[in-house]
Amino acid sequence: MPGKTSGSSGKAAIKPGAAKTKPAGEVVLLSGGNPQIPKGYGDAPVQAYIAAMPGWKSAVGRRLDAIIAHAVPGVRKAVKWNSPMYGVEEGTYFLGIHVFTKYIKVAFFRGSSLDPLPPVASKHKEVLYFHIFEDEQFDEAQFADWVKQASQLPGEKM
């Protein structure tokens, strides 16, 4: 019953698992600071995600997005599972980005086929990661090369 209070405390009962409310226009940051962005296709939801990345991560996110767009003209973008995804075909992606507390994780879904291999292993035999930490320079030319290579491999259907 709406507005019903529990007990004599006068406080409204909150059901376990109920969604938290947020002010209009404010993005919720999930565990590790990952922005909660609704699923969407195209550049707009990806740019909303990047804008909501906390602190230094937003500037790095903008740079990653620019490198990917330059390396793969016409790249398709989407936000799924609160992560930007990049692909060359509708519904098929070669790369995803995710924010953690201390770093940004770039997932190459067919990373085991890249040369040289991205440095971080995964539970999945084909997936390899590249982590970017604050105040750490990364080799943009190498990243762009990985992106180009990854875009030419079969993508992951999602």
GROMACS elastic network, one bead per residue, 0.5 to 0.9 nm:
[ bonds ]
;  ai    aj funct       b0    kb
    1     4     6  0.57434   500
    2     5     6  0.88767   500
    3    12     6  0.65943   500
    3    13     6  0.85796   500
    4    10     6  0.89495   500
    4    11     6  0.87553   500
    4    12     6  0.63146   500
    4    13     6  0.73464   500
    5     8     6  0.77361   500
    5     9     6  0.78139   500
    5    10     6  0.57061   500
    5    11     6  0.56292   500
    5    13     6  0.57522   500
    6     9     6  0.70427   500
    6    10     6  0.69103   500
    6    11     6  0.66240   500
    6    12     6  0.62276   500
    6    13     6  0.54787   500
    7    10     6  0.70864   500
    7    11     6  0.81981   500
    7    13     6  0.89249   500
    8    11     6  0.80891   500
    9    12     6  0.86397   500
   11    14     6  0.89398   500
   14    17     6  0.87085   500
   14    18     6  0.69674   500
   15    18     6  0.55510   500
   16    19     6  0.89698   500
   17    20     6  0.88182   500
   22    25     6  0.82164   500
   22    26     6  0.64808   500
   22    27     6  0.78236   500
   22    28     6  0.73047   500
   23    26     6  0.56337   500
   23    27     6  0.86091   500
   24    27     6  0.85977   500
   26    52     6  0.89638   500
   27    35     6  0.65461   500
   27    36     6  0.63725   500
   27    37     6  0.72322   500
   27    49     6  0.89317   500
   27    52     6  0.66782   500
   28    33     6  0.86806   500
   28    34     6  0.84452   500
   28    35     6  0.60470   500
   28    36     6  0.54776   500
   28    37     6  0.81354   500
   28    52     6  0.87419   500
   29    32     6  0.77431   500
   29    34     6  0.53100   500
   29    36     6  0.58476   500
   29    52     6  0.82012   500
   29    53     6  0.84015   500
   29    54     6  0.83829   500
   30    33     6  0.53670   500
   30    34     6  0.50497   500
   30    35     6  0.60073   500
   30    36     6  0.62463   500
   31    34     6  0.63112   500
   31    35     6  0.88963   500
   31   100     6  0.76820   500
   31   101     6  0.79578   500
   32    99     6  0.68345   500
   32   102     6  0.79028   500
   33    53     6  0.74053   500
   33    54     6  0.66559   500
   33    99     6  0.63628   500
   33   100     6  0.59970   500
   33   101     6  0.57635   500
   34    49     6  0.87918   500
   34    52     6  0.85327   500
   34    53     6  0.68628   500
   34    54     6  0.80952   500
   34    82     6  0.73456   500
   34    83     6  0.81493   500
   34    98     6  0.67388   500
   34   100     6  0.62229   500
   34   101     6  0.80372   500
   35    49     6  0.61998   500
   35    50     6  0.84647   500
   35    52     6  0.59399   500
   35    53     6  0.61191   500
   35    54     6  0.81357   500
   35    82     6  0.66019   500
   35    83     6  0.81806   500
   35    98     6  0.89350   500
   35    99     6  0.77118   500
   36    49     6  0.77594   500
   36    52     6  0.86518   500
   36    81     6  0.85371   500
   36    82     6  0.53907   500
   36    83     6  0.84780   500
   37    40     6  0.83618   500
   37    45     6  0.71937   500
   37    46     6  0.86457   500
   37    48     6  0.73656   500
   37    49     6  0.61118   500
   37    52     6  0.86828   500
   37    79     6  0.72469   500
   37    80     6  0.84112   500
   37    81     6  0.84346   500
   37    82     6  0.55073   500
   37    83     6  0.79939   500
   38    45     6  0.76253   500
   38    79     6  0.72388   500
   38    80     6  0.77029   500
   38    81     6  0.83475   500
   38    82     6  0.70386   500
   39    45     6  0.76375   500
   39    78     6  0.74401   500
   39    79     6  0.51622   500
   39    80     6  0.50418   500
   39    81     6  0.70352   500
   39    82     6  0.71592   500
   39    83     6  0.88617   500
   40    43     6  0.89619   500
   40    44     6  0.81661   500
   40    45     6  0.57403   500
   40    46     6  0.82162   500
   40    77     6  0.88109   500
   40    78     6  0.56275   500
   40    79     6  0.53009   500
   40    80     6  0.69862   500
   41    44     6  0.76815   500
   41    45     6  0.66940   500
   41    46     6  0.81498   500
   41    76     6  0.81608   500
   41    77     6  0.61292   500
   41    79     6  0.64247   500
   41    80     6  0.85916   500
   42    45     6  0.65920   500
   42    46     6  0.71761   500
   42    76     6  0.65868   500
   42    78     6  0.54139   500
   42    79     6  0.82648   500
   43    46     6  0.52673   500
   43    47     6  0.60946   500
   43    48     6  0.86569   500
   43    76     6  0.80145   500
   43    77     6  0.58159   500
   43    78     6  0.70751   500
   44    47     6  0.51516   500
   44    48     6  0.61852   500
   44    49     6  0.86862   500
   44    77     6  0.88793   500
   44    78     6  0.86433   500
   45    49     6  0.61909   500
   45    50     6  0.86493   500
   45    77     6  0.84636   500
   45    78     6  0.67776   500
   45    79     6  0.61318   500
   45    84     6  0.81268   500
   46    49     6  0.50623   500
   46    50     6  0.62272   500
   46    51     6  0.86202   500
   46    65     6  0.86898   500
   46    77     6  0.68582   500
   46    78     6  0.62746   500
   46    79     6  0.59698   500
   46    83     6  0.82712   500
   46    84     6  0.56195   500
   46    85     6  0.81591   500
   47    51     6  0.60442   500
   47    52     6  0.85422   500
   47    62     6  0.81178   500
   47    65     6  0.87616   500
   47    84     6  0.89774   500
   48    51     6  0.51406   500
   48    52     6  0.62356   500
   48    53     6  0.87936   500
   49    52     6  0.51555   500
   49    53     6  0.63229   500
   49    58     6  0.86865   500
   49    61     6  0.88801   500
   49    79     6  0.78983   500
   49    82     6  0.80577   500
   49    83     6  0.77346   500
   49    84     6  0.72702   500
   50    53     6  0.52219   500
   50    54     6  0.87894   500
   50    57     6  0.81008   500
   50    58     6  0.54065   500
   50    59     6  0.80966   500
   50    60     6  0.87777   500
   50    61     6  0.55947   500
   50    62     6  0.64263   500
   50    65     6  0.86247   500
   50    84     6  0.85323   500
   51    54     6  0.81663   500
   51    58     6  0.58849   500
   51    59     6  0.85523   500
   51    61     6  0.83882   500
   51    62     6  0.82585   500
   52    55     6  0.89652   500
   52    58     6  0.69815   500
   53    56     6  0.80679   500
   53    57     6  0.56282   500
   53    59     6  0.85488   500
   53    61     6  0.75944   500
   53    99     6  0.74001   500
   54    57     6  0.57952   500
   54    58     6  0.61619   500
   54    99     6  0.87936   500
   55    58     6  0.62683   500
   55    59     6  0.80930   500
   56    59     6  0.57721   500
   56    60     6  0.66966   500
   56    61     6  0.87981   500
   56   134     6  0.68239   500
   56   135     6  0.86958   500
   57    60     6  0.50938   500
   57    61     6  0.59009   500
   57    62     6  0.86052   500
   57    99     6  0.78398   500
   57   103     6  0.78645   500
   57   104     6  0.70953   500
   57   133     6  0.87621   500
   57   134     6  0.77040   500
   58    62     6  0.62212   500
   58    63     6  0.86809   500
   59    62     6  0.51598   500
   59    63     6  0.63732   500
   59    64     6  0.87503   500
   60    63     6  0.50250   500
   60    64     6  0.61397   500
   60    65     6  0.85575   500
   60   104     6  0.85700   500
   60   132     6  0.85505   500
   61    64     6  0.50956   500
   61    65     6  0.61013   500
   61    66     6  0.85692   500
   61    97     6  0.85891   500
   61   104     6  0.83745   500
   62    65     6  0.51610   500
   62    66     6  0.61899   500
   62    67     6  0.86941   500
   63    66     6  0.50943   500
   63    67     6  0.61734   500
   63    68     6  0.86083   500
   64    67     6  0.51527   500
   64    68     6  0.61392   500
   64    69     6  0.85722   500
   64   140     6  0.86554   500
   64   143     6  0.86923   500
   64   144     6  0.89774   500
   65    68     6  0.51627   500
   65    69     6  0.60926   500
   65    70     6  0.85665   500
   66    69     6  0.51279   500
   66    70     6  0.60811   500
   66    71     6  0.84981   500
   67    70     6  0.51715   500
   67    71     6  0.59999   500
   67    72     6  0.85079   500
   67   140     6  0.77580   500
   67   143     6  0.81125   500
   67   144     6  0.61925   500
   67   147     6  0.84646   500
   68    71     6  0.51166   500
   68    72     6  0.59903   500
   68    73     6  0.83349   500
   68    75     6  0.77301   500
   68    86     6  0.81612   500
   68   143     6  0.87582   500
   68   144     6  0.67550   500
   68   147     6  0.64217   500
   68   148     6  0.81901   500
   69    72     6  0.53232   500
   69    73     6  0.57286   500
   69    74     6  0.71611   500
   69    75     6  0.61365   500
   70    73     6  0.58387   500
   70    74     6  0.88595   500
   70    75     6  0.88855   500
   70   144     6  0.84451   500
   71    75     6  0.87519   500
   71   144     6  0.59928   500
   71   145     6  0.78208   500
   71   147     6  0.66995   500
   71   148     6  0.58092   500
   72    75     6  0.54528   500
   72    87     6  0.89830   500
   72    88     6  0.81078   500
   72   147     6  0.76020   500
   72   148     6  0.64061   500
   72   151     6  0.71573   500
   74    88     6  0.75076   500
   75    86     6  0.65027   500
   75    87     6  0.58321   500
   75    88     6  0.53712   500
   75    89     6  0.83164   500
   75   151     6  0.87170   500
   76    85     6  0.81619   500
   76    86     6  0.56472   500
   76    87     6  0.50428   500
   76    88     6  0.56140   500
   76    89     6  0.68964   500
   76    90     6  0.70787   500
   76    91     6  0.88938   500
   76    92     6  0.89913   500
   76    93     6  0.83245   500
   77    84     6  0.70319   500
   77    85     6  0.56957   500
   77    87     6  0.65183   500
   77    88     6  0.87083   500
   77    93     6  0.85920   500
   78    83     6  0.82111   500
   78    84     6  0.57038   500
   78    85     6  0.51772   500
   78    86     6  0.66738   500
   78    87     6  0.85767   500
   78    91     6  0.87862   500
   79    82     6  0.60911   500
   79    83     6  0.52926   500
   79    85     6  0.58555   500
   79    86     6  0.88805   500
   80    83     6  0.54496   500
   80    84     6  0.65110   500
   80    85     6  0.69134   500
   80   158     6  0.84306   500
   81    84     6  0.83704   500
   82    98     6  0.77644   500
   83    96     6  0.64918   500
   83    97     6  0.56531   500
   83    98     6  0.53822   500
   83    99     6  0.81275   500
   84    95     6  0.84632   500
   84    96     6  0.56490   500
   84    97     6  0.54906   500
   84    98     6  0.73421   500
   85    92     6  0.89793   500
   85    93     6  0.61946   500
   85    94     6  0.76825   500
   85    95     6  0.58317   500
   85    97     6  0.67162   500
   86    92     6  0.81956   500
   86    93     6  0.52829   500
   86    94     6  0.61089   500
   86    95     6  0.53441   500
   86    96     6  0.63340   500
   86    97     6  0.88596   500
   86   151     6  0.87201   500
   87    90     6  0.72849   500
   87    91     6  0.76864   500
   87    92     6  0.56830   500
   87    94     6  0.53632   500
   87    95     6  0.70038   500
   87   151     6  0.68454   500
   87   155     6  0.69598   500
   87   156     6  0.86814   500
   88    91     6  0.88295   500
   88    92     6  0.70291   500
   88    93     6  0.69363   500
   88    94     6  0.79149   500
   88   151     6  0.66165   500
   88   152     6  0.84990   500
   88   155     6  0.79171   500
   89    92     6  0.54011   500
   89    93     6  0.73472   500
   89   155     6  0.79947   500
   90    93     6  0.81476   500
   90   157     6  0.88751   500
   91   155     6  0.89034   500
   91   156     6  0.82408   500
   91   157     6  0.57678   500
   91   158     6  0.57410   500
   92   154     6  0.82429   500
   92   155     6  0.50898   500
   92   156     6  0.51303   500
   92   158     6  0.60514   500
   93    96     6  0.76368   500
   93   109     6  0.77462   500
   93   151     6  0.83535   500
   93   154     6  0.84926   500
   93   156     6  0.51049   500
   93   157     6  0.64551   500
   93   158     6  0.72056   500
   94   107     6  0.83368   500
   94   108     6  0.60894   500
   94   109     6  0.54229   500
   94   110     6  0.68964   500
   94   111     6  0.88764   500
   94   147     6  0.83030   500
   94   150     6  0.58572   500
   94   151     6  0.59617   500
   94   152     6  0.87008   500
   94   153     6  0.75732   500
   94   154     6  0.75525   500
   94   156     6  0.61689   500
   95   106     6  0.69783   500
   95   107     6  0.54821   500
   95   109     6  0.58721   500
   95   110     6  0.84696   500
   95   147     6  0.78565   500
   95   150     6  0.75470   500
   95   151     6  0.83023   500
   95   155     6  0.84466   500
   95   156     6  0.87181   500
   96   105     6  0.82045   500
   96   106     6  0.57962   500
   96   107     6  0.51109   500
   96   108     6  0.68578   500
   96   109     6  0.78400   500
   97   104     6  0.70755   500
   97   105     6  0.57150   500
   97   107     6  0.62494   500
   98   103     6  0.88615   500
   98   104     6  0.59321   500
   98   105     6  0.52212   500
   98   106     6  0.66151   500
   98   107     6  0.81133   500
   99   102     6  0.82673   500
   99   103     6  0.64660   500
   99   105     6  0.62722   500
   99   106     6  0.89424   500
  100   103     6  0.53055   500
  100   104     6  0.58958   500
  100   105     6  0.72871   500
  101   104     6  0.82450   500
  102   132     6  0.87281   500
  102   133     6  0.63927   500
  102   134     6  0.73365   500
  103   131     6  0.62959   500
  103   132     6  0.54007   500
  103   134     6  0.68365   500
  104   130     6  0.82827   500
  104   131     6  0.56417   500
  104   132     6  0.51494   500
  104   133     6  0.66808   500
  104   134     6  0.89081   500
  105   129     6  0.64994   500
  105   130     6  0.59210   500
  105   132     6  0.66046   500
  106   128     6  0.85136   500
  106   129     6  0.55298   500
  106   130     6  0.51105   500
  106   131     6  0.62537   500
  106   132     6  0.80875   500
  107   110     6  0.87952   500
  107   111     6  0.77827   500
  107   127     6  0.67287   500
  107   128     6  0.60312   500
  107   130     6  0.66077   500
  107   131     6  0.87739   500
  108   112     6  0.83912   500
  108   114     6  0.88204   500
  108   118     6  0.80908   500
  108   126     6  0.83863   500
  108   127     6  0.57123   500
  108   128     6  0.54889   500
  108   129     6  0.60310   500
  108   130     6  0.79676   500
  108   146     6  0.83841   500
  108   147     6  0.82715   500
  108   150     6  0.69817   500
  109   112     6  0.83304   500
  109   124     6  0.89647   500
  109   126     6  0.63996   500
  109   128     6  0.68051   500
  109   129     6  0.85606   500
  109   150     6  0.80073   500
  109   155     6  0.73161   500
  109   156     6  0.65859   500
  110   113     6  0.58260   500
  110   114     6  0.74036   500
  110   125     6  0.88242   500
  110   126     6  0.50213   500
  110   127     6  0.53827   500
  110   128     6  0.72766   500
  110   150     6  0.66936   500
  110   153     6  0.71987   500
  110   154     6  0.78441   500
  110   155     6  0.75203   500
  110   156     6  0.80734   500
  111   114     6  0.53087   500
  111   115     6  0.86616   500
  111   117     6  0.66217   500
  111   118     6  0.65926   500
  111   125     6  0.89127   500
  111   126     6  0.57831   500
  111   127     6  0.50518   500
  111   129     6  0.74219   500
  111   146     6  0.83862   500
  111   150     6  0.72044   500
  112   115     6  0.82832   500
  112   117     6  0.63331   500
  112   118     6  0.79626   500
  112   125     6  0.72720   500
  112   127     6  0.63343   500
  112   128     6  0.63502   500
  113   116     6  0.87186   500
  113   117     6  0.74129   500
  113   126     6  0.74940   500
  113   149     6  0.85493   500
  113   150     6  0.80656   500
  113   153     6  0.82408   500
  114   117     6  0.52497   500
  114   118     6  0.73473   500
  114   146     6  0.64948   500
  114   149     6  0.64745   500
  114   150     6  0.69209   500
  115   118     6  0.80310   500
  115   145     6  0.89536   500
  115   146     6  0.75956   500
  115   149     6  0.82478   500
  116   119     6  0.87726   500
  116   142     6  0.88880   500
  116   146     6  0.82321   500
  117   120     6  0.86532   500
  117   128     6  0.76705   500
  117   146     6  0.85686   500
  118   121     6  0.81260   500
  118   128     6  0.59177   500
  118   129     6  0.59874   500
  118   130     6  0.57800   500
  118   143     6  0.89864   500
  118   146     6  0.80045   500
  119   128     6  0.71625   500
  119   129     6  0.65495   500
  119   130     6  0.61248   500
  119   131     6  0.83575   500
  120   128     6  0.56942   500
  120   130     6  0.59630   500
  120   131     6  0.75233   500
  121   124     6  0.82253   500
  121   125     6  0.81818   500
  121   127     6  0.72784   500
  121   128     6  0.51249   500
  121   129     6  0.63251   500
  122   125     6  0.67266   500
  122   126     6  0.80119   500
  122   127     6  0.58647   500
  122   128     6  0.56888   500
  122   129     6  0.70867   500
  123   126     6  0.88585   500
  123   127     6  0.77936   500
  124   127     6  0.54503   500
  124   128     6  0.80869   500
  125   128     6  0.80085   500
  130   143     6  0.88394   500
  132   135     6  0.89756   500
  132   136     6  0.69367   500
  132   137     6  0.81486   500
  132   138     6  0.71751   500
  133   136     6  0.55038   500
  133   137     6  0.83356   500
  134   137     6  0.84217   500
  137   140     6  0.86822   500
  138   141     6  0.88808   500
  138   142     6  0.84938   500
  138   143     6  0.79936   500
  139   142     6  0.53631   500
  139   143     6  0.62519   500
  139   144     6  0.87248   500
  140   144     6  0.60395   500
  140   145     6  0.85066   500
  141   144     6  0.51127   500
  141   145     6  0.61901   500
  141   146     6  0.87057   500
  142   145     6  0.50158   500
  142   146     6  0.62412   500
  142   147     6  0.86220   500
  143   146     6  0.51217   500
  143   147     6  0.62245   500
  143   148     6  0.87306   500
  144   148     6  0.62071   500
  144   149     6  0.86186   500
  145   148     6  0.51279   500
  145   149     6  0.61597   500
  145   150     6  0.84822   500
  146   149     6  0.51092   500
  146   150     6  0.59208   500
  146   151     6  0.84682   500
  147   150     6  0.50858   500
  147   151     6  0.60613   500
  147   152     6  0.87972   500
  148   151     6  0.52301   500
  148   152     6  0.66590   500
  149   152     6  0.54139   500
  149   153     6  0.68955   500
  150   153     6  0.53694   500
  150   154     6  0.81757   500
  150   155     6  0.81081   500
  151   154     6  0.77645   500
  151   155     6  0.75239   500
  152   155     6  0.83863   500
